[in-house]
C-alpha cells in the first residue's frame, strides 16, 4: 500500500468517526464545525480586529452621550460612577483612559448643543454599522443592508444598549437598597439568602443575554428562528461573562508586564485586546446562530420530504 492509499484510508476512517460522533451528539458537532468554518471563510478574526478599531473610537462619544442624556434625569456624577464601576469590573485601570478623559471633556465644555449631541451619536454608532454588516455576513441567505439601513439598525442598537445600561443601573440601585430595608425571608435577611446570591449572579448574564438575543434575532435581514437566536445568544452571553471573569484575573497579575512593555499606553492596549475578544465572541455567536438556523431548516425539510 503506497502513501496515497494510506492517506485515503486514514481520511475515510476520520470521516466515518466524525459522522459517528456527530450522529451520537444529535448533530451538534456539525453545527459547531459549520459555524467555525464559515467564521474562518468570512475572516472573522480580521473583522473582530476592525470592530476593535471602530469600537475604540466610538466608545468615548458613546459614553459622553450616555452621561449627557443621563445627567438630565440624575446627577452627572451618579452616571459617571455607575459607568466607572461597570467598566472597572471588566478592564482594570480603564478609568485612567476613559473616565479621566471624559471628565476633562465635560469640565472644559459649555452646554451641549443639539447638533453636538447628534454629532456624538453619529460617531458612537460607527461600530454598530460595522457590526450590522458582519452579523448579516454570518447568514449566507441574508442581504447586506445598504448604508442607510445599517445606520438605522446601528442607531437602534445604540438605543438598545442605552436601555440595557439604564436597566443595569436601576438593578444596581435596587440591589444597593435591599440591604438597607433588611427585608426578612424565612427568618433571614433577603440579601443574605442563597436566592439573592443566585439572582445577583444571573442578573448581569440576563441583561447580556437580552443584548445578544436582540442582535441575532432582529439584525439579520432574514427571518431567524427564536430557538436559534436564543441558543446562540445564551452561548455568547455565557462566553462573554467567562471572558470578563478570566480577563480581570489575568490582568490582576499581568497588567504590570503590559506597563513594562507599553508604558503609558498599556491600558489602551489592554482595552483594545478586550474589545477584540468581545468582537470575536459576538461574531462567533452570530455564525453559531446561523449554523443552528440551517440545522433547524434541514430537519424541517427532511420531515416534509
FENWOPE-V321361 format. One record per residue. N is the residue number from 0. D_FIRST is the distance of its C-alpha to the first C-alpha in whole Angstrom. Layout:
BEGIN
N,D_FIRST / N,D_FIRST
END
This chain:
BEGIN
0,0 / 1,4 / 2,7 / 3,8 / 4,6 / 5,7 / 6,10 / 7,11 / 8,10 / 9,12 / 10,15 / 11,15 / 12,16 / 13,18 / 14,20 / 15,21 / 16,22 / 17,24 / 18,26 / 19,26 / 20,28 / 21,30 / 22,31 / 23,32 / 24,34 / 25,36 / 26,34 / 27,36 / 28,32 / 29,32 / 30,35 / 31,35 / 32,32 / 33,33 / 34,36 / 35,35 / 36,33 / 37,36 / 38,38 / 39,35 / 40,35 / 41,39 / 42,39 / 43,41 / 44,41 / 45,43 / 46,45 / 47,46 / 48,47 / 49,49 / 50,51 / 51,52 / 52,53 / 53,55 / 54,56 / 55,57 / 56,60 / 57,61 / 58,61 / 59,65 / 60,66 / 61,65 / 62,66 / 63,70 / 64,70 / 65,69 / 66,72 / 67,74 / 68,74 / 69,74 / 70,77 / 71,79 / 72,79 / 73,79 / 74,79 / 75,77 / 76,76 / 77,75 / 78,73 / 79,72 / 80,71 / 81,69 / 82,67 / 83,67 / 84,66 / 85,63 / 86,62 / 87,62 / 88,60 / 89,57 / 90,57 / 91,60 / 92,62 / 93,62 / 94,65 / 95,66 / 96,64 / 97,65 / 98,68 / 99,70 / 100,69 / 101,70 / 102,74 / 103,75 / 104,74 / 105,76 / 106,79 / 107,79 / 108,79 / 109,82 / 110,82 / 111,79 / 112,79 / 113,78 / 114,76 / 115,75 / 116,73 / 117,72 / 118,70 / 119,69 / 120,67 / 121,66 / 122,64 / 123,63 / 124,61 / 125,59 / 126,56 / 127,56 / 128,56 / 129,53 / 130,52 / 131,53 / 132,51 / 133,47 / 134,48 / 135,48 / 136,45 / 137,43 / 138,44 / 139,42 / 140,45 / 141,48 / 142,50 / 143,51 / 144,54 / 145,57 / 146,58 / 147,61 / 148,60 / 149,57 / 150,61 / 151,62 / 152,59 / 153,59 / 154,63 / 155,63 / 156,60 / 157,62 / 158,65 / 159,63 / 160,62 / 161,65 / 162,66 / 163,63 / 164,65 / 165,68 / 166,67 / 167,66 / 168,69 / 169,71 / 170,69 / 171,69 / 172,73 / 173,73 / 174,71 / 175,73 / 176,76 / 177,75 / 178,76 / 179,79 / 180,80 / 181,79 / 182,78 / 183,78 / 184,75 / 185,75 / 186,77 / 187,75 / 188,75 / 189,73 / 190,71 / 191,71 / 192,69 / 193,65 / 194,65 / 195,66 / 196,64 / 197,61 / 198,63 / 199,63 / 200,59 / 201,58 / 202,61 / 203,59 / 204,56 / 205,58 / 206,59 / 207,56 / 208,54 / 209,57 / 210,56 / 211,53 / 212,53 / 213,56 / 214,53 / 215,50 / 216,53 / 217,55 / 218,54 / 219,51 / 220,52 / 221,51 / 222,52 / 223,50 / 224,50 / 225,52 / 226,49 / 227,46 / 228,49 / 229,50 / 230,47 / 231,46 / 232,49 / 233,49 / 234,46 / 235,47 / 236,51 / 237,49 / 238,47 / 239,50 / 240,52 / 241,49 / 242,49 / 243,52 / 244,53 / 245,50 / 246,51 / 247,54 / 248,53 / 249,51 / 250,54 / 251,56 / 252,55 / 253,53 / 254,56 / 255,57 / 256,54 / 257,54 / 258,58 / 259,57 / 260,55 / 261,56 / 262,60 / 263,62 / 264,59 / 265,57 / 266,59 / 267,58 / 268,54 / 269,54 / 270,55 / 271,53 / 272,50 / 273,51 / 274,52 / 275,48 / 276,47 / 277,49 / 278,48 / 279,44 / 280,45 / 281,47 / 282,45 / 283,42 / 284,44 / 285,45 / 286,41 / 287,41 / 288,44 / 289,42 / 290,39 / 291,41 / 292,43 / 293,40 / 294,39 / 295,43 / 296,43 / 297,39 / 298,41 / 299,44 / 300,42 / 301,40 / 302,43 / 303,45 / 304,43
END
